[in-house]
Amino acid sequence: MLEVVPGGLVWLTLFLAVILSFFAPVAAVVFIILFDLCWLFRVCYFVGYLLFSWRRHRRDSAVDWAAKIQVEPGAKNLWHLVFLPTYKEDIEVLRATFRSLAAAAYPWRRERFIVVLAGEERDRERFDRVSAVLASEFGAEFAKLLVIAHPKDLPDEIPGKGSNLNWAGRQAQKTIDELGIPYEKVIVSSFDIDTCPHPQYFSALTAAYLANPKPTRASYQPIALYNNNIWDAPAAVRVAAFGTTFWLMTELARPERLFTFSSHSMSFRALVDVGFWQKDIVTEDSRIFLQCLLRYDGDYRVQPLFVPVSMDAVTGESYAESLRNLYKQQRRWAWGVEHFPFLVDSFRRKPNISLAKKAYYLWNLAEGMYSWATAPLLIFILGHLPLWVASDAVRGSALFQTAPHTLDVLMTMSMIGVFATAIVSLTLLPPKPKDRTWRDWLVMALQWVLVPITFIVFGSFPAIDAQTRLMFGRYLGFNVTRKKRRDDGLAFAAQTV
């Protein structure tokens, strides 16, 4: 029943929007005007939070965190454990990630870094070949390089990143125990295989961990950029990629709302306490935060890091395949709606978590998924439906005479959000490839006219798809995002130099 609630609310909203447009157009227009007014307010605070995070990003990324932590007592005693789950990726993608790890501006990388390359037995031949090459090239760059293959067909699992990480985490625990390292002294980073961290990321993470009065009761969330191949991605993909980055940046400005997303870090102590990542879900990256929140009776949070990591924008062999893969990626992210029934059910058994905190997290999750699915359709399509289908008698009313102008004014004012994101996106781009011209910069700016189409086709539709699947028990499996680049993908190479 709980799985039906999110999708049921979405479909009820869309159904009522259509029915009211035909049978109660005045009520529909009033609703749309109020909705667009609320949307304008949301755009205004979105821009404010985005600019706040952008300024923090610019400031923190310029700090020499490596020099700062060298004078911090206890910094040298911390270890970094980096998980890199992989399945059928090209060796150049893996090599770029390892190269970025080896370029980390961290004083004790060769003494305090353990990197776990976690492959799949289903891809054993390729994985053995690739891991041997990477071990020979980068094995000396870290204290240890663990190569772990996740067995296939284990019970109570679905194939995917979560089950891979669960197995790899338990195997890595044996190494941590053999070395006698206290779990509190190990900082875990769970990265997608295409993640290239900023050179100062691990030093900034160390500083944040040391400054936190409860370092094991927090996850650490960086800004996620999709810059590795952004110059080669289709325009719609770039708009969606920057949209994800900007959403996360606004959330980083409000850490009380944060869930972990994609590549992030946490303490090994917390990871062991919750029994590692869940192995039977798709969205393990955000579920691990909820596992910790429940395990510690609400005494757990996400701490923002404004030093970024960079990943790949989704691609394909053709333009059409890139768009299909983008849709699948967005649907997989929208599958985070599976957290709603999990949280409602889990909160019932957690009396020590305050009712206010429970309501806050449930509201943020439910409202976010609801808006993701409905807002673009209501703003760009259904909001105009009553104006198109109203009878002549209704069209003669003062409300209907002024409604088009009112909606145009509200939407024009909301364009401030598009202008702000367009400008900020240009400041986040990696250096332009040598074969690119000024025209490519122009396209990067003009691509934001695709916002309405992108928000509907790659926003509303995959979100509705995911929530409808959950309604009918058609559970989503894990879909691996294709990674492909024409260069080494070192998004932060210039900053490293």
C-alpha positions, -999 to 999 in steps of 0.1 A, spaced: 0 0 0 28 24 8 44 17 -26 12 30 -42 11 63 -24 37 84 -44 26 73 -78 -11 75 -68 -7 112 -58 11 120 -91 -16 103 -112 -44 119 -92 -28 153 -97 -25 148 -135 -60 134 -137 -76 162 -118 -56 188 -138 -72 175 -170 -107 170 -155 -108 204 -139 -97 220 -172 -128 207 -189 -154 208 -161 -142 235 -137 -118 257 -158 -120 287 -134 -108 265 -105 -81 251 -127 -69 285 -138 -68 297 -101 -48 266 -92 -23 271 -120 -18 307 -112 -11 299 -75 11 270 -85 32 292 -108 34 318 -81 48 292 -57 72 281 -85 84 316 -88 92 317 -51 110 284 -54 131 297 -83 141 327 -63 154 308 -34 169 282 -58 190 310 -73 200 323 -39 212 289 -26 229 281 -59 249 313 -57 258 306 -21 271 271 -30 289 284 -61 308 309 -40 317 283 -14 329 260 -43 351 287 -57 366 295 -24 371 260 -10 385 246 -43 412 272 -42 424 263 -7 456 242 -2 440 217 21 470 194 18 491 220 35 465 227 62 461 191 73 498 185 77 498 207 108 466 191 121 472 166 150 459 132 142 456 137 104 484 113 97 467 86 116 437 85 93 433 61 65 413 64 33 395 34 19 382 40 -17 357 16 -33 356 15 -71 328 -9 -83 331 -17 -120 313 -38 -145 323 -41 -182 338 -5 -183 366 2 -208 401 2 -193 406 39 -203 377 49 -180 393 30 -151 428 42 -159 415 79 -158 400 73 -124 432 57 -111 453 85 -125 432 111 -107 436 91 -74 473 90 -80 473 127 -86 456 134 -52 473 162 -33 473 141 -1 506 140 19 503 103 30 487 88 -1 513 60 -4 511 52 33 474 56 41 454 49 10 437 16 4 419 13 -30 394 -14 -37 387 -23 -73 355 -43 -70 345 -63 -101 320 -89 -110 324 -126 -115 300 -123 -144 327 -103 -161 356 -123 -147 378 -126 -178 377 -89 -187 380 -79 -150 411 -101 -144 428 -87 -175 420 -51 -167 428 -53 -129 462 -69 -137 471 -39 -160 460 -14 -134 478 -32 -106 511 -30 -126 506 7 -134 493 20 -101 499 -5 -74 529 14 -60 508 46 -58 488 34 -28 494 16 5 473 -13 -8 453 -21 -39 427 -48 -33 412 -65 -63 379 -82 -53 354 -101 -76 318 -102 -65 304 -138 -69 273 -142 -90 240 -155 -79 244 -150 -42 211 -153 -23 190 -122 -14 207 -100 -39 200 -81 -71 229 -77 -95 242 -41 -92 263 -16 -74 248 -22 -40 254 -60 -39 289 -55 -53 298 -29 -26 283 -51 1 306 -80 -8 337 -57 -14 331 -40 20 330 -72 39 362 -84 22 379 -51 28 370 -53 65 392 -84 68 422 -63 55 414 -35 80 412 -61 108 445 -77 98 462 -43 98 447 -35 132 433 -2 122 405 12 144 373 16 123 370 52 135 403 60 118 391 49 84 373 72 60 354 54 32 348 69 -2 322 51 -23 329 63 -59 313 55 -92 340 40 -114 342 72 -136 347 95 -106 377 118 -108 381 137 -75 395 172 -73 432 170 -63 424 185 -30 393 164 -23 408 139 1 427 166 20 395 186 23 376 155 34 403 148 61 400 184 74 362 181 75 364 148 93 389 162 119 368 193 125 335 174 130 328 168 167 311 135 157 330 124 126 315 89 126 280 102 127 281 120 94 284 113 57 304 138 36 288 149 3 309 167 -24 296 186 -54 290 162 -83 301 176 -116 297 157 -149 327 173 -166 347 143 -178 332 143 -212 308 173 -211 322 188 -243 313 157 -262 278 151 -247 246 161 -266 230 194 -256 200 178 -238 224 156 -219 244 186 -208 213 204 -196 202 174 -176 237 169 -162 240 205 -150 205 203 -137 215 175 -114 246 194 -103 226 225 -95 200 206 -76 227 191 -55 244 225 -49 212 240 -36 208 210 -13 244 214 0 234 249 11 207 233 32 224 204 49 195 196 71 177 183 39 206 164 25 207 127 16 239 112 2 240 111 -36 262 92 -60 299 95 -50 303 104 -13 323 95 18 316 83 54 333 66 83 341 29 82 327 27 118 292 37 106 295 14 76 302 -16 97 275 -7 123 248 -7 96 260 -39 80 274 -23 48 253 -13 18 220 -30 11 224 -56 -16 188 -59 -28 180 -23 -39 189 0 -68 196 33 -50 222 22 -25 239 56 -26 211 74 -7 199 44 12 232 41 31 224 75 47 190 63 57 204 31 72 227 52 94 199 76 103 179 47 116 208 29 132 217 59 153 181 70 161 183 101 141 217 112 153 233 112 118 236 139 92 252 147 58 280 173 59 284 193 27 318 194 9 322 221 -16 353 206 -32 339 186 -62 343 153 -78 337 149 -116 320 120 -134 308 112 -169 277 127 -185 257 98 -200 266 89 -236 259 64 -264 272 54 -298 247 78 -314 227 108 -304 195 87 -301 213 62 -279 226 89 -257 191 102 -251 178 67 -244 206 62 -219 198 95 -203 162 85 -198 173 53 -182 197 71 -159 171 96 -148 146 68 -142 171 49 -120 177 81 -100 139 86 -97 137 51 -84 148 67 -51 111 68 -45 116 33 -31 128 50 0 93 63 9 77 29 19 110 19 35 111 50 56 75 50 67 78 14 77 111 18 95 101 50 113 72 30 129 98 10 148 120 39 159 103 56 188 135 74 198 135 95 166 113 126 171 81 129 152 92 163 138 124 147 123 104 118 109 79 142 93 106 164 79 125 137 61 93 121 48 80 154 35 113 163 18 114 129 1 78 128 -9 75 164 -20 107 162 -40 96 131 -59 61 146 -64 74 178 -78 100 160 -100 71 142 -117 44 168 -118 59 204 -119 72 205 -155 40 191 -169 18 215 -149 40 245 -158 46 239 -194 16 219 -207 -13 213 -183 -12 249 -170 -24 261 -205 -50 234 -210 -79 252 -194 -72 283 -215 -74 261 -246 -106 241 -239 -127 266 -219 -161 275 -234 -168 309 -249 -189 319 -219 -160 312 -195 -135 329 -218 -154 362 -215 -148 364 -177 -122 389 -163 -102 360 -149 -98 343 -182 -90 376 -199 -61 384 -176 -49 348 -169 -27 345 -200 -9 378 -192 -6 368 -155 10 334 -164 33 350 -189 45 375 -163 51 347 -137 70 326 -162 90 355 -175 101 363 -140 109 327 -134 134 329 -163 159 343 -138 165 307 -128 175 298 -164 198 328 -168 215 321 -135 221 284 -143 233 293 -178 259 317 -164 270 294 -135 273 265 -159 299 283 -180 321 289 -149 320 252 -141 331 239 -175 365 222 -178 391 237 -202 379 237 -238 394 210 -260 418 223 -286 395 213 -315 366 234 -301 359 269 -312 340 300 -299 309 285 -315 309 257 -289 309 283 -261 279 299 -278 261 265 -280 269 259 -243 250 292 -235 221 287 -259 214 251 -249 194 263 -220 164 270 -243 160 233 -241 150 235 -205 112 230 -210 117 199 -232 145 185 -211 125 189 -178 95 172 -193 111 144 -214 140 137 -190 124 149 -158 87 143 -155 85 112 -178 112 91 -161 99 101 -126 64 91 -135 77 59 -151 96 50 -119 67 58 -95 42 39 -117 64 9 -117 66 10 -80 28 13 -78 23 -20 -97 52 -39 -82 73 -38 -115 105 -33 -96 134 -18 -114 167 -35 -117 201 -18 -118 210 -2 -151 247 5 -156 253 39 -171 275 38 -202 308 55 -198 327 66 -229 353 93 -236 376 103 -263 403 116 -239 416 106 -205 388 123 -186 409 142 -161 385 170 -155 408 186 -130 440 182 -149 446 219 -152 441 225 -115 465 196 -107 493 212 -127 
